[in-house]
């Protein structure tokens, strides 16, 4: 079953556009991973320092592999992200 992740990310004040740009580069990289169906960053139109990362994985196994790969990636540049963010996982069962 597909797994959908919705990750809420806060940028440091005034750093939303810069953080979104860093994530766009990372998105292009992650999209090449096996089982990654979506990995996109969205910037709030109301508060540009709030971002949402939408991920869709073919199954839990693909997400588990991604987690291992993620552990080897260089960290994001310091001073862009505020806090750890919040992640919600959903089982994705498309009916149409």
C-alpha positions in Angstrom: 0.0 0.0 0.0 1.3 3.5 -0.8 2.4 5.8 2.0 1.7 9.5 2.0 3.7 11.8 4.2 2.9 15.4 4.9 5.7 17.3 6.6 5.2 20.8 8.0 8.4 22.9 8.1 9.0 26.3 9.6 11.8 28.5 8.2 13.7 30.9 10.3 12.0 34.4 10.0 12.6 35.7 6.5 14.3 32.5 5.2 11.4 30.8 3.7 12.3 31.4 0.0 15.9 30.3 0.7 14.8 27.1 2.5 12.3 26.3 -0.3 15.1 26.6 -2.8 17.3 24.2 -0.9 14.4 21.7 -0.7 13.7 22.0 -4.4 17.2 20.8 -5.1 16.8 17.9 -2.6 13.4 17.1 -4.1 15.0 16.5 -7.5 17.5 14.2 -5.9 15.0 12.2 -3.9 12.6 11.7 -6.9 15.3 9.5 -8.4 15.0 7.0 -5.5 13.2 3.7 -6.2 9.6 3.8 -5.1 9.4 7.6 -4.8 6.2 8.7 -6.5 6.1 12.3 -5.2 8.5 14.5 -3.3 7.5 18.2 -3.6 8.0 21.3 -1.4 5.3 23.9 -1.2 5.6 27.4 0.3 2.6 29.1 2.0 1.1 31.9 0.1 0.0 33.4 3.4 3.2 33.0 5.4 6.3 32.5 3.2 8.2 31.1 6.2 5.9 28.0 6.4 6.5 25.1 4.0 4.9 21.7 3.4 6.7 18.7 2.0 4.5 16.2 0.3 5.9 12.7 -0.2 4.3 9.7 -1.8 6.0 6.3 -1.6 5.1 3.1 -3.4 5.1 1.2 -0.1 6.6 1.2 3.4 9.7 -0.7 2.2 10.5 2.1 -0.2 10.1 4.7 2.6 12.3 2.6 4.8 15.1 2.6 2.2 14.7 6.3 1.8 15.1 6.8 5.5 18.4 4.9 5.3 19.6 7.0 2.4 18.5 10.2 4.1 20.7 9.3 7.1 23.8 9.6 4.8 22.8 13.0 3.2 24.5 16.2 4.2 22.4 18.2 6.6 20.6 21.3 5.4 22.6 24.6 5.7 22.4 26.0 9.2 20.2 28.9 10.0 17.4 28.2 7.6 15.0 25.8 9.4 13.3 26.6 12.7 12.6 23.6 14.9 12.1 20.0 13.9 8.8 20.3 12.1 5.9 17.8 12.2 5.3 14.7 10.1 2.0 12.9 9.5 1.9 9.5 7.7 -1.2 8.3 5.8 -1.9 5.0 4.1 -2.8 6.1 0.6 -5.7 4.1 -1.0 -6.9 6.0 -4.1 -10.4 5.1 -5.0 -10.8 6.9 -8.3 
